[in-house]
Amino acid sequence: MTIERETVFDLHAFRQALGQFPTGVCVVTCLADGVRLGMTMSSFNSLSLEPPLVLFSIDRKAVSLPLWERADGYAVNILSENQKDISNRFARSLSNKWVGVRFEQAGSGAPLLPGAAALFDCEPWARHEAGDHVLFIARVRQFRSFGDRRPLVFSKGRYAALQPGETLAPLWPLDIHY
Ligand SMILES: Cc1cc2nc3c(=O)[nH]c(=O)nc-3n(C[C@H](O)[C@H](O)[C@H](O)COP(=O)(O)O)c2cc1C
């Protein structure tokens, strides 16, 4: 099989190809300059166990990016399958995302969303310019996982859910975090 090397990069096709990689969905929150922020993200991923690092990236076009760059803590709320409305709400630019949303406060001051499948309270570790996004690397200070809640999935530009009974353990010993 050959993979064509395009001279003109077809952005639509590129996005479609990236959409073949399913992800979870999270709302990353922070409190920056006294302003509460929340943004739906699928770019979250695990990065390192020792030290415990995670990553996410923010589009340069995001209105709130300058505030995110000043935050000294972030909370990652991994959404569960019944939180599509929360995902949609925090994916809208400029709207007042927090009206009517219940939350608690993490040690970092960032809002925590009840009903999430897992929560990570983090502090900034590094930030890198990365094309049209800014890559945030964060050190996890505290976390909580709710194993009985199924995560919301995002694939091919759509929400999806894990079907119970369709999972299969891999054949190799799983002492890794992937
Ligand atoms: C499922 C999903 C995943 C998203 N993932 C990201 C992401 O990883 N990074 C990002 O910058 N925007 C992502 N977005 C879009 C942002 O949520 C949206 O542009 C942001 O809330 C706008 O914030 P603003 O008010 O600062 O402009 C995603 C949206 C959806 C629906």
The ligand as an SDF file (V2000), in Angstrom:
LIG
                    3D

 31 33  0  0  0  0  0  0  0  0999 V2000
  -15.4400   17.4790   21.2590 C   0  0  0  0  0  0  0  0  0  0  0  0
  -14.6980   18.7890   21.2010 C   0  0  0  0  0  0  0  0  0  0  0  0
  -13.3340   18.8360   21.4230 C   0  0  0  0  0  0  0  0  0  0  0  0
  -12.6240   20.0370   21.3850 C   0  0  0  0  0  0  0  0  0  0  0  0
  -11.2810   20.0320   21.6490 N   0  0  0  0  0  0  0  0  0  0  0  0
  -10.5920   21.1920   21.6460 C   0  0  0  0  0  0  0  0  0  0  0  0
   -9.2060   21.2080   21.9720 C   0  0  0  0  0  0  0  0  0  0  0  0
   -8.6030   20.1820   22.2890 O   0  0  0  0  0  0  0  0  0  0  0  0
   -8.5570   22.4060   21.9420 N   0  0  0  0  0  0  0  0  0  0  0  0
   -9.1990   23.5680   21.6030 C   0  0  0  0  0  0  0  0  0  0  0  0
   -8.5520   24.6350   21.5770 O   0  0  0  0  0  0  0  0  0  0  0  0
  -10.5140   23.5780   21.2950 N   0  0  0  0  0  0  0  0  0  0  0  0
  -11.2320   22.4260   21.3240 C   0  0  0  0  0  0  0  0  0  0  0  0
  -12.5720   22.4330   21.0560 N   0  0  0  0  0  0  0  0  0  0  0  0
  -13.2340   23.7190   20.7720 C   0  0  0  0  0  0  0  0  0  0  0  0
  -13.3430   24.5690   22.0410 C   0  0  0  0  0  0  0  0  0  0  0  0
  -14.0730   23.9130   23.0590 O   0  0  0  0  0  0  0  0  0  0  0  0
  -13.9790   25.9400   21.7700 C   0  0  0  0  0  0  0  0  0  0  0  0
  -13.3900   26.5100   20.6400 O   0  0  0  0  0  0  0  0  0  0  0  0
  -13.7300   26.8370   22.9740 C   0  0  0  0  0  0  0  0  0  0  0  0
  -14.6420   26.4990   24.0070 O   0  0  0  0  0  0  0  0  0  0  0  0
  -13.8050   28.3020   22.6410 C   0  0  0  0  0  0  0  0  0  0  0  0
  -13.3590   28.9980   23.7810 O   0  0  0  0  0  0  0  0  0  0  0  0
  -13.1980   30.5710   23.8090 P   0  0  0  0  0  0  0  0  0  0  0  0
  -14.4380   31.1030   24.4430 O   0  0  0  0  0  0  0  0  0  0  0  0
  -11.9970   30.8250   24.6300 O   0  0  0  0  0  0  0  0  0  0  0  0
  -13.0110   31.0300   22.3900 O   0  0  0  0  0  0  0  0  0  0  0  0
  -13.3070   21.2410   21.0900 C   0  0  0  0  0  0  0  0  0  0  0  0
  -14.6850   21.2020   20.8600 C   0  0  0  0  0  0  0  0  0  0  0  0
  -15.3770   20.0000   20.9200 C   0  0  0  0  0  0  0  0  0  0  0  0
  -16.8700   19.9940   20.6840 C   0  0  0  0  0  0  0  0  0  0  0  0
  1  2  1  0
  2  3  1  0
  2 30  2  0
  3  4  2  0
  4  5  1  0
  4 28  1  0
  5  6  2  0
  6  7  1  0
  6 13  1  0
  7  8  2  0
  7  9  1  0
  9 10  1  0
 10 11  2  0
 10 12  1  0
 12 13  2  0
 13 14  1  0
 14 15  1  0
 14 28  1  0
 15 16  1  0
 16 17  1  0
 16 18  1  0
 18 19  1  0
 18 20  1  0
 20 21  1  0
 20 22  1  0
 22 23  1  0
 23 24  1  0
 24 25  2  0
 24 26  1  0
 24 27  1  0
 28 29  2  0
 29 30  1  0
 30 31  1  0
M  END
$$$$
